Amino acid sequence: MLLTPGPTALPPSVREVMSEELINPDVDPAFADRYDALLDKLGTVFDTDDEMVVMGGEGILGLEAAIASTVGPGDHVLCLSNGPYGDGFADFVESYGGESTLVDADYDDSLPLADLERTLAAGDFDLATMVHCETPTGALNDLSPALALFDDHDVVTVVDAVSSLGGASVPTDRIDICLGASQKCFSAPPGLAVASVSDAAWDRIEEREPESLYTNLLPWHDAEQPYPYTHLTTLVVALDEALDLLLAEGLDAVYDRHREVAAVCRERGSELGLDPYPDPERSSPTVTAFSVPGRATELQERLRETHDVTLSTGFGDLADDVLRVGHMGYNADVDRVGQAMDALEAEL
Ligand SMILES: Cc1ncc(COP(=O)(O)O)c(C=O)c1O
């Protein structure tokens, strides 16, 4: 049982469509029609009218493309962070010649809003980055106060919502570039990076004329057909099927299911004496990181070998201190999470 916070296990019908006969994405109009429909479905799930882009590559490609397309030498970027992915945006910014200002908090704290206000008052920023769900720590950040501040200061915003989109409501319409990935709450295979891009973001990208090639978003906007390169057809049909499942259930029902399963997971954890790593009020409905100082790797191995249950540990400084249960997408299921917690109970 694969219960990592992405990739998730795949619903049976998603596995089935991947064995359909391959069609040529550049020649067969059936693919173009299916792709158009996919973009509409993504707009519904992202809850935005902004243009959608589906790039062939994993989540990191989307993060890098967002920065490569909007940042160049001399640009000032504020990176708001309380986790590894928030910190990582500063590295992308610097690698494309931008100047990053990291406004950060400890990984088990909320976003540092007072510092943010002070930093915005003291400087001039072209762009801001932040993360909705910090998968490695299991925290879901409330983005509203920060988005309001960035709006007041006319700052273009880039948000990594890779592990919340499709599992929790994301305020996409207040975000200029919102980033997702196929293998998280959509429960499609890894390999597609999805993004919504606002008109303000396209204006900035068009003005800048990015120099990068594969990470440049502009060809996706300019292309006569909505994909400039041979698309990853098998992954596209898989994502299309995964979105059909999500929309048939209804987004509100999907979000309720994630909240319910997260509560069950944490309650089982608390019966075992395990605390969620961040404050429970800030824990994400899509993933739970339990604090197990110094034992995560051993527990992970024993769960896999003895019970055939695959969970994740933390990474970086948290590598052996947190054990993570992914309850996103197809895995946001009381029975599946219950089985994983039974195995954890037996091992503990
Ligand atoms: C919050 C977040 N952003 C970005 C990524 C990168 O996605 P990928 O592993 O598909 O490159 C991940 C992956 O776990 C993630 O959790």
PDBQT file of the ligand as one rigid body, heavy atoms in Angstrom, charges set to zero:
ROOT
HETATM    1  C1  LIG A 401       5.182  21.317  -1.871  1.00  0.00    +0.000 C 
HETATM    2  C2  LIG A 401       5.898  20.653  -2.999  1.00  0.00    +0.000 A 
HETATM    3  N1  LIG A 401       6.337  21.395  -4.019  1.00  0.00    +0.000 NA
HETATM    4  C3  LIG A 401       6.999  20.852  -5.053  1.00  0.00    +0.000 A 
HETATM    5  C4  LIG A 401       7.256  19.506  -5.112  1.00  0.00    +0.000 A 
HETATM    6  C5  LIG A 401       8.045  18.963  -6.253  1.00  0.00    +0.000 C 
HETATM    7  O1  LIG A 401       7.305  18.093  -6.994  1.00  0.00    +0.000 OA
HETATM    8  P1  LIG A 401       8.028  16.911  -7.828  1.00  0.00    +0.000 P 
HETATM    9  O2  LIG A 401       8.545  15.949  -6.831  1.00  0.00    +0.000 OA
HETATM   10  O3  LIG A 401       6.916  16.390  -8.676  1.00  0.00    +0.000 OA
HETATM   11  O4  LIG A 401       9.087  17.544  -8.614  1.00  0.00    +0.000 OA
HETATM   12  C6  LIG A 401       6.825  18.685  -4.081  1.00  0.00    +0.000 A 
HETATM   13  C7  LIG A 401       7.111  17.245  -4.090  1.00  0.00    +0.000 C 
HETATM   14  O5  LIG A 401       6.941  16.531  -3.147  1.00  0.00    +0.000 OA
HETATM   15  C8  LIG A 401       6.126  19.275  -2.992  1.00  0.00    +0.000 A 
HETATM   16  O6  LIG A 401       5.699  18.529  -1.977  1.00  0.00    +0.000 OA
ENDROOT
TORSDOF 0
